[in-house]
Amino acid sequence: MIKRVPNRDIPTDKLRLQSSERNENWPEKLFELFTNSIAQSDIKYYPNLNNLYSKIKSFYKVNDLVIGNGSDRCIEHFIQAHKKKYKKLVVFDPCFPMYPIYGQLYNFDIIRISHVDLTVPYEEFLRSIDEDSIVILTNPTSPLGQILPPSFINQVLEKNVPTLLDEAYLDFSNASSYLGALELFSNLFIVRTFSKGLGSAGIRLGFIASNRENMDLIRQFRPMYEITTFTAKWGELVLENYHIAQEYIDKVKRTRKEVVNRCVKSDIPVIDGHSNWIHIIYDNLPDHIIFKTNCKIPGDSRDWVRLQITSNINDYLWI
């Protein structure tokens, strides 16, 4: 049996720098648009998701996709859909913990290609893939925040086994999405989320995209109703007002650069990344902020703090 523990309750009255959530409120006018759009019919009737499907396809310029209750559910769909034909799941270690958990749930042998330091073991990863494998990559990587070069991603795809590219943190990087390559690689699946750059972790919305044949396979495993009407309404509103999310993303990128510079000037050990967090070593953490501590970096025995980056440099005056 796979051991799972419930998520602990984390206070919302403190600055939360332990996760990758949006720490800046959405504009009040946008939130009012959302609340004013809610009607009795949204509670009485089952969700109609056609409009959201159309908006996501148009915004991301993809032909076919399946919406999920968070991108983690889409990841589960990918693994579940390939359990009969394939036996191995190849992932980097460390990685998003739900990859191996779902893999074990569906009886895959988990092939973990471990970092021994901050160098990505590209060649070892490629050698580990055979015809009995499925692959999951994250770009930028999690939790190290490294960008995978297109040459490596292409080499993985040329192995011609089902490959899922998780672009959860892509918005905070300068890497290019592979959504435009879906028609070029018949074995490519891509997962995106509304939780990170789109700042909507609480609504639980993501999607998985691929070509029509692959999505027909994924649709076998989707639930009767993928998400709630409330989630769909907020998702549509965010895409219609994407410029607000983009402003937030740009501010996070600027803050990340300033925080890293501040750490360097203060001789604080820091590992930069291409996501909305960095890693630091810092002993005098303030009590009014929630942190993710005791994090390990490959090849380094010290305890690091995984420090989320917000849109406001004033959140880091304690450094």
Number of C-alpha atoms within 10 A of each C-alpha: 5 8 5 7 6 5 6 6 6 10 9 8 8 11 15 21 21 18 16 20 20 25 16 11 8 15 9 9 9 15 14 10 12 16 13 9 12 13 10 7 10 15 12 8 9 13 17 14 17 9 11 20 17 14 16 19 14 12 11 14 11 18 15 19 23 19 26 25 20 22 23 23 21 27 27 21 22 26 28 19 19 17 16 11 10 17 17 22 26 25 23 22 17 17 19 17 11 13 21 22 17 21 21 17 13 17 16 23 15 18 18 16 19 16 16 13 11 13 10 18 14 17 9 11 19 16 9 14 20 13 12 12 23 26 22 22 22 24 24 26 24 22 21 22 23 19 20 16 13 13 9 14 17 11 12 22 18 11 15 17 19 24 24 23 22 26 22 23 23 24 22 24 18 12 17 14 16 16 19 11 14 18 14 9 16 18 19 24 25 26 26 27 27 21 21 22 24 20 21 20 17 11 19 20 26 24 22 26 25 26 19 14 10 19 18 14 14 23 15 11 14 17 11 8 14 18 21 18 20 17 20 23 19 21 21 18 17 20 19 12 11 14 11 15 20 15 11 23 23 15 17 24 21 16 21 27 14 14 21 20 15 16 17 12 9 10 9 15 13 21 18 18 22 23 30 28 26 22 25 20 20 15 9 8 14 10 9 10 13 18 18 15 17 12 15 16 19 15 11 11 9 12 16 22 23 24 23 22 28 27 20 15 16 10 15 13 8 8 13
